[in-house]
Amino acid sequence: MFTGLIQALGTVKPLTGDSWQITCVKSSASVMHDLAVGDSVAVDGVCLTVEDVLKDGFIATASPETLRRTTLGQEQIEQRYVNLEASLRVGSKVGGHFVMGHVDGIGQMLLVEQTATSWEMTFTASVDIACYIVPKGSIAVNGISLTVAEYQPETMQFKVAVIPLTYAETNLSYLKAGSWVNLEGDILGKYVEKFVNFDKGNAETDRQITPSFLSEHGYL
């Protein structure tokens, strides 16, 4: 589990088989401190397990499913920076939101505009991810915890406002129109969806969590 607060930038290099070498290139202390075999590190929002610790990085394996679903499977991954975050420790501050490192799919950056106080970035999302996007809700973009400023359900596009610190310390500043990013919806939305659709379509039971059900039980 992660918080979506990026600790370092790194590069990715494919090795033999499904193994990858991740090298820290900026602000590596937070990631490399006490890093051990078996630890989890989010690489552009993808949770990977450390299999070998190197002087300035580590070795991990990315499964075929991970490569298919995320930007790690794209050929140009070697040519760009990736965001790195070590897993959340018990008792640590949760400055962003709970990010699982289980990417739902990829989206595309459409536009970036600099304002007086931030950068406004617009992204697309697939239908599988769009259902979890709500205005003022949380979303992880390349592992970064961001707040949805606007959402257009018709086009499945959303906008986020990125403060200067986040823009400078993550790989968002390297994105261009058309760049692909990893997206992970808020885990709370996924559980809500499951409970709302509980036993839906089952003719043998009428147990469904609906607005009426919640109202009857004091939740609305």
Backbone bond lengths (Angstrom), bond angles and torsions (degrees), N, CA, C in turn:
res aa  C-N    CA-C-N  psi(-1)  N-CA   C-N-CA  omega(-1)  CA-C   N-CA-C  phi
1 M - - - 1.454 - - 1.525 109.28 -
2 F 1.348 115.73 143.89 1.452 121.88 -176.37 1.532 109.22 -132.78
3 T 1.330 115.72 177.36 1.465 119.79 -179.04 1.515 113.06 -115.40
4 G 1.336 117.20 -10.46 1.450 119.57 -178.72 1.517 113.50 83.75
5 L 1.346 117.58 11.67 1.458 121.97 174.99 1.526 108.00 -101.16
6 I 1.306 116.97 107.19 1.462 122.59 -172.69 1.529 110.87 -69.69
7 Q 1.336 115.65 136.53 1.461 121.59 -176.61 1.526 113.27 -105.83
8 A 1.316 117.96 -22.23 1.469 120.14 -176.93 1.521 109.59 -162.11
9 L 1.322 114.63 163.46 1.459 121.88 170.71 1.523 108.21 -108.09
10 G 1.323 115.92 148.91 1.455 119.51 -179.39 1.516 111.26 -146.51
11 T 1.312 114.69 179.11 1.456 121.66 174.35 1.525 108.61 -123.35
12 V 1.319 115.86 158.68 1.463 121.58 -177.01 1.525 109.02 -124.18
13 K 1.335 115.84 135.09 1.462 121.24 178.95 1.523 109.17 -134.55
14 P 1.333 118.25 123.37 1.470 120.09 178.82 1.519 111.11 -71.84
15 L 1.332 116.21 139.50 1.454 122.40 175.90 1.518 108.10 -110.37
16 T 1.305 119.06 -155.93 1.459 121.51 178.79 1.522 110.72 -71.86
17 G 1.304 116.58 147.72 1.453 121.32 177.93 1.516 111.19 64.82
18 D 1.344 116.16 -133.12 1.456 121.52 -179.84 1.522 111.72 -100.17
19 S 1.322 118.08 13.11 1.464 121.02 -177.13 1.526 111.53 -83.57
20 W 1.336 114.53 147.13 1.450 121.40 -179.37 1.516 109.37 -133.69
21 Q 1.314 115.54 142.66 1.461 120.56 173.78 1.523 108.73 -104.18
22 I 1.331 115.72 121.32 1.458 121.67 178.65 1.524 107.93 -107.66
23 T 1.314 117.40 123.65 1.456 122.92 -177.25 1.522 110.23 -116.09
24 C 1.330 116.53 127.19 1.463 121.07 176.92 1.525 108.91 -77.22
25 V 1.308 116.26 132.74 1.467 119.43 -178.77 1.524 112.51 -123.03
26 K 1.321 117.71 -10.13 1.457 120.60 -178.96 1.519 109.73 -152.55
27 S 1.355 116.82 128.01 1.467 122.64 177.98 1.526 111.26 55.03
28 S 1.325 116.21 53.96 1.464 120.54 -172.93 1.516 114.50 -82.99
29 A 1.341 118.91 -14.18 1.459 121.50 -171.78 1.527 113.02 -57.08
30 S 1.322 117.84 -43.55 1.463 120.96 -176.48 1.519 112.25 -65.44
31 V 1.330 116.51 -34.33 1.461 120.32 -179.25 1.522 111.30 -80.69
32 M 1.303 117.64 -42.32 1.463 121.80 -173.43 1.528 113.35 -81.91
33 H 1.331 118.08 -17.83 1.466 120.51 -178.85 1.526 110.84 -62.69
34 D 1.310 116.56 119.52 1.474 123.39 178.12 1.526 113.17 62.77
35 L 1.330 118.48 15.67 1.460 120.10 179.87 1.529 109.48 -63.82
36 A 1.328 116.06 132.85 1.463 120.75 -176.78 1.516 110.02 -136.75
37 V 1.315 115.26 160.37 1.465 121.05 176.15 1.530 109.31 -57.82
38 G 1.307 116.58 132.50 1.457 121.85 -178.80 1.517 113.78 99.52
39 D 1.334 116.68 -14.12 1.462 119.79 178.19 1.527 110.49 -70.85
40 S 1.318 114.88 160.48 1.466 121.08 177.11 1.519 110.06 -106.81
41 V 1.323 115.30 138.74 1.462 122.09 176.06 1.526 107.74 -134.17
42 A 1.311 115.95 134.41 1.460 120.10 176.39 1.523 108.82 -86.83
43 V 1.322 116.49 122.87 1.466 123.36 179.33 1.524 107.47 -112.53
44 D 1.329 116.24 104.22 1.463 121.42 -172.46 1.533 110.67 54.12
45 G 1.328 114.87 36.62 1.456 120.07 177.29 1.510 114.84 88.22
46 V 1.333 117.92 -0.91 1.470 122.49 -179.79 1.524 109.01 -98.80
47 C 1.304 117.47 120.13 1.464 121.27 179.77 1.528 110.15 -73.98
48 L 1.337 115.92 117.18 1.458 121.82 178.57 1.528 109.02 -122.12
49 T 1.328 116.49 149.39 1.457 122.29 -179.60 1.519 110.59 -98.00
50 V 1.331 115.84 130.53 1.456 121.42 -179.56 1.525 109.80 -71.44
51 E 1.340 116.69 122.49 1.455 121.42 179.42 1.524 112.57 -104.51
52 D 1.325 115.33 -22.37 1.466 120.42 177.43 1.522 107.69 -156.36
53 V 1.338 116.18 135.82 1.460 120.99 -179.38 1.531 109.36 -98.59
54 L 1.331 116.18 128.85 1.452 122.50 178.40 1.530 109.61 -106.46
55 K 1.309 116.87 176.41 1.461 121.04 -178.40 1.521 111.17 -60.26
56 D 1.306 117.43 -43.08 1.457 120.76 -177.21 1.525 112.31 -129.03
57 G 1.330 116.34 29.31 1.447 119.61 179.19 1.515 112.34 178.18
58 F 1.324 116.43 -152.25 1.460 120.57 -178.13 1.521 110.44 -160.68
59 I 1.326 114.64 167.88 1.459 123.00 177.01 1.526 108.39 -109.68
60 A 1.320 116.90 137.60 1.461 121.39 178.00 1.517 108.96 -144.71
61 T 1.324 115.63 162.68 1.457 121.88 177.79 1.516 109.93 -111.51
62 A 1.321 116.24 134.07 1.458 122.07 175.53 1.523 108.51 -110.36
63 S 1.321 116.51 121.23 1.454 121.12 -177.36 1.526 110.87 -70.10
64 P 1.332 117.80 161.09 1.474 120.41 177.14 1.527 112.56 -55.41
65 E 1.334 117.31 -37.29 1.465 120.69 178.34 1.523 110.84 -64.00
66 T 1.332 116.42 -41.14 1.466 120.36 178.17 1.519 111.18 -63.53
67 L 1.318 116.37 -43.87 1.465 120.31 179.48 1.526 111.62 -65.21
68 R 1.314 116.44 -34.95 1.469 120.32 -179.67 1.522 111.90 -71.40
69 R 1.315 117.19 -36.58 1.457 122.04 -171.26 1.526 113.76 -91.24
70 T 1.335 117.90 -19.31 1.457 120.98 -172.65 1.530 112.12 -122.14
71 T 1.315 115.18 175.05 1.466 120.48 179.69 1.523 112.25 -74.12
72 L 1.328 118.71 -9.39 1.458 120.22 177.02 1.524 111.55 -62.39
73 G 1.311 116.74 -22.23 1.452 120.94 -179.31 1.516 113.75 -86.20
74 Q 1.319 117.30 0.74 1.458 120.22 -179.25 1.523 110.49 -88.52
75 E 1.301 116.39 144.27 1.465 121.73 -174.99 1.527 112.53 -62.84
76 Q 1.326 118.43 -34.41 1.456 120.62 -174.89 1.520 112.74 -82.52
77 I 1.340 118.54 6.93 1.455 120.99 -179.66 1.525 110.99 -59.73
78 E 1.335 117.89 -31.00 1.466 121.28 -179.75 1.526 111.97 -68.90
79 Q 1.299 117.14 -18.30 1.459 120.65 -173.33 1.520 113.14 -97.90
80 R 1.317 117.95 9.15 1.455 119.15 -178.51 1.527 111.29 -139.46
81 Y 1.327 114.49 164.72 1.456 120.69 177.56 1.522 110.34 -79.54
82 V 1.336 115.57 150.24 1.463 121.51 174.18 1.521 108.44 -120.76
83 N 1.322 115.95 149.03 1.456 121.96 176.97 1.527 109.89 -82.37
84 L 1.328 116.73 139.64 1.453 121.98 -179.40 1.526 110.84 -124.56
85 E 1.332 115.67 138.43 1.466 121.92 174.87 1.520 109.35 -147.35
86 A 1.330 116.36 127.33 1.461 120.62 174.36 1.524 109.35 -73.15
87 S 1.324 116.82 156.58 1.457 120.88 -176.66 1.524 111.70 -65.27
88 L 1.309 114.98 154.07 1.465 122.35 -178.50 1.524 110.67 -67.43
89 R 1.323 115.94 131.30 1.463 121.05 176.69 1.522 109.53 -93.75
90 V 1.327 116.73 147.32 1.461 121.24 177.86 1.525 109.08 -59.57
91 G 1.321 116.23 128.92 1.451 121.02 -179.54 1.502 114.46 93.22
92 S 1.347 117.38 -8.10 1.458 120.20 179.75 1.538 110.47 -77.26
93 K 1.322 115.41 160.36 1.453 120.56 177.72 1.526 110.26 -71.67
94 V 1.314 115.55 142.89 1.466 120.99 174.80 1.528 106.55 -106.98
95 G 1.321 115.71 90.69 1.458 119.51 -175.26 1.515 113.64 -83.69
96 G 1.331 117.86 -21.35 1.457 121.00 179.79 1.520 110.37 -106.72
97 H 1.336 117.08 -113.57 1.463 121.33 171.75 1.523 106.90 -143.41
98 F 1.318 117.00 170.39 1.456 120.38 -177.81 1.531 109.80 -70.24
99 V 1.322 115.05 111.98 1.463 122.65 178.23 1.523 107.38 -109.57
100 M 1.314 117.21 124.54 1.461 121.28 -174.43 1.526 112.88 -84.50
101 G 1.325 117.47 -21.72 1.462 119.87 -174.61 1.511 112.35 82.06
102 H 1.331 116.46 13.03 1.464 122.24 178.59 1.530 107.57 -106.41
103 V 1.307 116.16 90.02 1.464 121.69 -174.32 1.523 110.59 -64.91
104 D 1.326 115.89 133.76 1.462 120.81 179.64 1.524 112.07 -82.43
105 G 1.317 116.15 -28.35 1.452 119.89 -178.63 1.515 109.93 167.55
106 I 1.311 115.90 -173.94 1.457 119.69 -178.40 1.522 110.46 -110.58
107 G 1.331 114.81 153.53 1.451 122.86 175.10 1.513 108.60 -130.11
108 Q 1.310 115.63 -177.08 1.457 120.24 -176.18 1.523 110.21 -133.46
109 M 1.328 116.51 135.90 1.446 119.41 175.51 1.519 109.51 -78.82
110 L 1.317 116.15 129.21 1.460 121.11 -178.74 1.514 112.87 -99.04
111 L 1.341 115.96 -39.06 1.460 119.40 -170.74 1.517 110.16 -155.58
112 V 1.330 116.40 143.63 1.464 121.82 172.05 1.522 107.77 -132.55
113 E 1.322 116.18 130.97 1.451 122.55 -178.92 1.519 109.34 -130.51
114 Q 1.315 117.21 128.90 1.453 121.16 177.92 1.525 109.73 -87.68
115 T 1.344 115.05 130.79 1.455 121.05 176.01 1.522 108.29 -110.70
116 A 1.321 116.57 -172.86 1.461 120.30 -178.75 1.524 111.93 -67.41
117 T 1.333 117.03 -27.14 1.470 119.75 -174.11 1.519 114.37 -123.78
118 S 1.324 118.93 -6.86 1.469 119.67 -174.73 1.518 110.55 -163.11
119 W 1.322 114.56 -179.27 1.463 122.18 170.58 1.522 107.35 -112.93
120 E 1.315 117.15 126.09 1.463 121.54 177.17 1.521 108.01 -97.19
121 M 1.331 115.65 121.35 1.458 121.09 -175.28 1.519 109.47 -120.44
122 T 1.331 115.59 134.23 1.457 122.07 -179.75 1.521 109.95 -111.91
123 F 1.328 115.87 132.11 1.464 122.38 -177.98 1.528 110.54 -127.13
124 T 1.320 115.31 156.72 1.457 120.87 170.00 1.526 108.77 -98.59
125 A 1.320 116.19 160.89 1.464 121.63 176.90 1.520 108.61 -141.96
126 S 1.325 116.53 149.30 1.464 120.48 175.92 1.524 108.97 -76.72
127 V 1.313 116.55 166.67 1.464 120.93 -177.60 1.527 111.49 -62.59
128 D 1.333 117.77 -30.73 1.456 120.68 -179.86 1.525 112.26 -67.72
129 I 1.324 117.10 -26.98 1.454 121.48 -179.55 1.516 111.05 -96.89
130 A 1.318 116.47 -34.43 1.458 121.40 -174.94 1.521 112.71 -58.70
131 C 1.314 117.33 -30.20 1.464 119.88 -177.72 1.524 112.55 -65.29
132 Y 1.337 118.15 -16.56 1.464 121.59 -179.76 1.526 112.65 -101.31
133 I 1.327 117.26 1.95 1.458 120.72 -177.13 1.526 109.79 -93.81
134 V 1.323 116.29 125.03 1.454 121.84 177.80 1.527 108.63 -134.80
135 P 1.322 118.58 145.69 1.462 120.53 177.06 1.520 111.31 -57.08
136 K 1.319 116.93 135.85 1.461 125.82 -178.16 1.524 112.67 71.53
137 G 1.329 117.23 3.72 1.457 120.72 176.57 1.520 110.37 -87.45
138 S 1.324 115.70 177.86 1.470 121.13 -177.75 1.522 111.12 -101.46
139 I 1.318 115.29 147.67 1.458 122.17 173.31 1.521 108.00 -148.35
140 A 1.321 116.76 146.12 1.462 121.33 177.12 1.524 109.03 -101.45
141 V 1.333 116.55 121.13 1.463 123.28 177.58 1.520 107.21 -113.70
142 N 1.327 116.92 113.95 1.471 121.51 -173.04 1.526 111.21 52.67
143 G 1.326 115.14 35.95 1.455 120.71 178.00 1.508 114.94 83.81
144 I 1.335 118.32 -0.02 1.460 122.56 -177.93 1.524 109.68 -92.87
145 S 1.327 116.43 127.88 1.459 120.81 176.97 1.518 109.21 -74.29
146 L 1.340 116.36 116.59 1.456 121.69 -179.23 1.522 110.46 -131.01
147 T 1.310 115.22 155.19 1.461 121.35 178.51 1.522 109.70 -101.64
148 V 1.311 116.19 131.88 1.455 121.40 179.55 1.526 109.18 -72.69
149 A 1.322 116.82 117.17 1.466 121.04 179.25 1.535 111.05 -84.77
150 E 1.330 115.58 -41.49 1.465 120.83 178.67 1.523 109.03 -142.56
151 Y 1.328 115.01 150.84 1.466 119.67 176.41 1.510 109.62 -142.13
152 Q 1.335 115.68 129.74 1.458 122.09 177.81 1.524 109.28 -110.88
153 P 1.339 118.11 98.39 1.474 120.37 -176.69 1.521 113.58 -62.11
154 E 1.335 117.41 -28.42 1.457 119.15 -178.04 1.530 111.76 -65.25
155 T 1.309 116.21 -37.43 1.466 120.74 -178.02 1.522 112.29 -106.68
156 M 1.331 117.07 -3.80 1.461 123.33 -177.64 1.537 110.88 55.47
157 Q 1.320 114.66 44.16 1.457 121.82 176.86 1.526 109.53 -114.62
158 F 1.317 115.81 144.65 1.463 119.19 177.22 1.515 110.02 -136.72
159 K 1.332 115.01 154.65 1.459 121.60 -178.22 1.522 109.12 -120.89
160 V 1.332 115.61 141.41 1.457 121.93 175.34 1.524 108.30 -128.10
161 A 1.327 116.07 150.91 1.458 121.97 174.94 1.523 107.64 -106.01
162 V 1.318 116.75 122.16 1.465 122.69 -174.73 1.525 109.45 -108.40
163 I 1.335 116.71 122.74 1.461 120.45 -179.60 1.533 109.70 -71.99
164 P 1.346 117.80 159.00 1.466 120.52 -176.96 1.524 114.29 -55.43
165 L 1.336 118.84 -39.44 1.459 120.85 -178.72 1.524 111.24 -62.17
166 T 1.329 116.76 -47.67 1.465 120.77 179.42 1.517 111.13 -64.23
167 Y 1.318 116.44 -39.85 1.464 120.51 -179.48 1.530 110.88 -63.98
168 A 1.335 116.82 -38.49 1.462 120.75 -176.50 1.516 113.09 -79.03
169 E 1.338 117.42 -31.57 1.457 121.02 -172.15 1.527 114.17 -97.95
170 T 1.319 118.56 1.25 1.467 122.37 178.93 1.521 109.61 -125.15
171 N 1.326 115.36 177.48 1.470 117.51 -179.85 1.528 113.95 -83.75
172 L 1.331 117.54 8.46 1.456 119.74 176.04 1.524 110.78 -61.95
173 S 1.323 116.56 -32.61 1.463 119.68 -177.98 1.531 112.19 -69.67
174 Y 1.335 116.90 -13.39 1.464 120.67 -179.65 1.532 112.30 -98.48
175 L 1.325 116.96 -4.53 1.455 119.85 -179.05 1.517 111.32 -75.13
176 K 1.317 114.98 147.94 1.450 122.29 175.18 1.524 108.68 -126.69
177 A 1.312 116.21 165.33 1.461 119.92 176.07 1.526 109.40 -54.82
178 G 1.318 116.52 125.25 1.457 121.31 -178.00 1.514 113.77 100.57
179 S 1.339 117.95 -10.66 1.468 120.52 179.26 1.524 110.55 -66.45
180 W 1.331 116.12 141.27 1.453 121.83 179.05 1.525 109.99 -92.21
181 V 1.316 116.35 144.41 1.465 121.82 -179.02 1.527 109.70 -136.10
182 N 1.340 115.37 154.92 1.465 121.23 174.28 1.523 109.71 -83.84
183 L 1.320 116.48 137.30 1.458 121.66 -179.76 1.529 110.43 -124.60
184 E 1.317 114.86 135.81 1.468 120.80 174.21 1.521 108.87 -132.39
185 G 1.332 116.37 122.08 1.451 120.73 177.82 1.513 111.66 -74.29
186 D 1.314 115.96 159.96 1.464 122.07 -179.94 1.523 109.90 -63.09
187 I 1.329 116.53 130.32 1.465 121.62 -178.70 1.523 112.21 -60.14
188 L 1.343 117.38 -29.25 1.466 120.40 179.20 1.523 110.98 -62.69
189 G 1.338 115.84 -39.89 1.455 119.60 179.20 1.514 112.12 -64.68
190 K 1.316 117.29 -33.51 1.464 120.99 -179.88 1.522 111.49 -68.84
191 Y 1.331 116.16 -39.99 1.459 119.19 177.89 1.530 111.08 -69.16
192 V 1.333 116.28 -38.85 1.462 119.47 177.76 1.518 110.06 -61.25
193 E 1.333 116.74 -44.11 1.464 120.33 179.42 1.527 111.09 -60.39
194 K 1.329 116.71 -41.84 1.465 120.03 -179.14 1.528 111.42 -64.60
195 F 1.341 116.13 -43.51 1.457 119.60 -177.81 1.523 111.57 -69.47
196 V 1.332 116.29 -38.58 1.464 120.24 179.25 1.519 110.62 -63.46
197 N 1.336 116.39 -36.67 1.461 120.71 -178.77 1.525 113.18 -94.34
198 F 1.333 116.53 12.53 1.458 120.69 -178.48 1.523 110.67 -59.27
199 D 1.330 115.57 124.91 1.475 122.86 179.00 1.525 113.03 60.92
200 K 1.312 116.79 17.88 1.457 119.64 179.62 1.522 110.00 -65.76
201 G 1.293 115.86 130.28 1.449 120.22 178.74 1.520 113.97 86.61
202 N 1.329 116.69 1.24 1.459 120.15 178.63 1.525 108.74 -89.73
203 A 1.314 116.53 112.24 1.470 121.14 -175.41 1.517 112.12 -67.66
204 E 1.331 118.62 -18.93 1.453 121.32 -175.64 1.524 113.35 -85.56
205 T 1.325 116.79 -5.69 1.466 119.21 -179.57 1.511 109.35 -147.49
206 D 1.326 116.17 151.32 1.456 120.74 177.39 1.520 110.55 -114.01
207 R 1.328 116.92 21.17 1.456 120.90 179.66 1.518 109.67 -76.05
208 Q 1.304 116.78 100.40 1.450 122.57 176.49 1.521 108.64 -135.75
209 I 1.317 116.03 137.19 1.450 120.04 178.23 1.513 107.68 -88.27
210 T 1.295 115.93 101.46 1.455 123.76 -178.52 1.528 108.64 -116.25
211 P 1.344 117.86 168.82 1.467 119.23 175.00 1.523 112.81 -54.58
212 S 1.343 116.97 -37.09 1.464 120.23 178.72 1.526 111.09 -66.06
213 F 1.344 116.57 -42.46 1.460 121.29 178.22 1.525 110.74 -60.20
214 L 1.352 116.38 -45.22 1.460 120.78 -179.45 1.527 110.62 -64.55
215 S 1.336 116.55 -39.97 1.457 120.08 179.80 1.523 111.62 -64.10
216 E 1.329 115.18 -41.15 1.464 119.68 179.93 1.527 112.72 -64.61
217 H 1.322 116.36 -26.82 1.454 120.79 -177.92 1.522 112.90 -104.01
218 G 1.331 115.75 17.19 1.464 120.13 170.23 1.510 116.34 82.96
219 Y 1.347 117.66 18.14 1.462 119.30 -178.73 1.519 113.35 -96.54
220 L 1.318 118.21 -10.31 1.461 121.24 178.19 1.513 110.34 -126.07
